[in-house]
Amino acid sequence: MLEQIVSYLKKLGYTAEEQGSIEKYLIVFQKGKPLGFILSDGTLRLVSDVEGADGVRDAIRFLQENRDLRPAGNGEFLLASYRQNQVTVYYDVRDRIVRYSVCLVDTDTGEVRREVFESKDTAMGRFAAETGMFPSGGLSARKQSLSERLREKLLRYLLSRSKQQPERP
């Protein structure tokens, strides 16, 4: 986990040096000034009440919450992908908030349009609407093709099977 923290903090403009031979820990610096220590369990211990420490604390919390997601870009994590379009989440160090980015690819020109949101629900809604991930107007507006009916039946079957599986500890 410390390697992920070092990599992420570097992307955010901090430096971190790994120390310790038995128990590893990090010393975090901002512009050459020490901010504190990050222990192997991910907790932050401040050297003193120095400016910038809250940003490190928030960034570490963000990283811990999103560590299971696939990295995408500079300090971003992939939430969803559909037909080359993506929704990512990142921590904005300057404003100290989590932001969501929707990247949409124009199929004709190949240009990428990026929109940034502060709400996950808004970002996911925009992503679904813009990519055509879900048909607008509902399925009852037109007759479904055989392939669409088979796909829905397969999805319902897979969802029912996943609900029957016992959760693993």
N, C-alpha and C positions, 0 to 999 in steps of 0.2 A: 504494500500500500504506500509506503514511503516513496517509492519510485514514481508512482502516479502523482503524488503530491508535488514532488520536485519538478516534474515535467509541467504540471499545470501552473504552478507558481511562476516558473520561468516564462511561460506564455503570458502571464499577467503582469510581468515586469519586476517580479521579485527575484532574489537569488537565494538559494538554499544550499548549504553544505552539509553533507552527511558526516556524522561523528559517531564515536563509540565502537568498541571492538566486540563487546559481548551483547549489550543492548543498544541497538541503533537508534539514533535520533537525528533531527535536523536543526540546524541553526538558520533562521530566516533573516534576511537582510533586505532593506529597501534603501536604495541609493547609498549603499555602503554602511548604513547604520543598522545595528542589530535590533530586531523587533522581539524575538523570543525563540523558544524551542518548541519543536513539534515532536512529541514522543511517538513511540512505535504504534500506539493505539490510536493515533490521530489527534490527540488532545494538544492544545496550544498553551504553553506557559510563557507569559510575557516577561521580558527582562525588566521593563518598567512601563509605566503608562505612556507609551510613545505613540505618536500619530501614525496611522497606517495599520495598526494592529487589528483594528476591527475589520478592515478589508481582508486581511489574511484569515481571520476567524470565520468570516462569512464565506470566503472562497473554499476553505476546508470543509465547512458544513455542506456547501453546494456539491463539492466533489464526492463527499461521502454519500449524499443522497442519490447521486447519478453515476456512481462507479460501475454499475452493471450495464450501463448503456454503451453503445459503440461510439468511440470518438469520431468526430466529423469536423474537420477544419481546425482553426486555431482556437483551442479552448472550448469547443462546442461538442455537444453530444447529440446523437441522432435519436429523435423520438419516433419518427415515421418516415417512410419512403414509399413513393408510388409513381411509377413511370418516370423515373429520373428526377422527380420533384421531391423535396425534403422539408421536414420540419425539425429544427434543432433547438436546443436550449443552451444558454450560456450565462455566465455571471458577468455582469457589467461592473467592472471594478470602479470606474469613475463615479457612477451613480449609485453603486452598491446595491443593485437589485438584480433579480433573475429576469432575463428576457428570452423571448421565443422568436425564432427567425423562420419565416416561410420562404423557401427558394423555389421559384417556379420557372421551368424551362419552356421557352416558346419553341414548339416543334417545327415551325417554319424557318425561323432565323437562327435558332440555337442560343439566343440571348437568354440570360438568366436575370429574372426580376426578383429582388429581395425586399420583403416587408418585415418589419420588426414590431413585436407586440409585447405588452407587459402581462397579458392574460393568456394562460395556456388554452382556455376554452375558446377565446377569440381566434387565436392562431390556428388551432385544430379545425375550427369551423371554416375559416378562410381556406385552409389547405384542402379540406374535403370538397368545398364548393368549387374552387378554382380547378382542381384536378379532375373533377367528374368522378371521383372515387365512389360516390353514391349518386344514383340517378335523382335528378330534381323532379318534383311533381309526383313522386311515388311510382310504384310499379303497376298500379291499377290503371294508369293512364294509357298504357299500350299493352298489347299482347306480348308475352315473353316467348323468346325462341327456345328451342329444345336445349341448346347449350346453356342458356341462362337458367332454365329450370333445373338441369342436372347440376350446375354449379351451386345453386342455392340448396339443393337437396344434400349435396356432399358437404357443404358448410354446416348445415344443421346437424348432420350425422357426426361430423368431427367435433362440433361444439358439445353435443350430447355426450360423446365419449370422453372428452376432456373433463366434463363435470363429474363423470362417474369415477375418474381416477382419484385415488386418495392423495391428499397433499403430502409431499415429502418434507421431512423436518429440515 
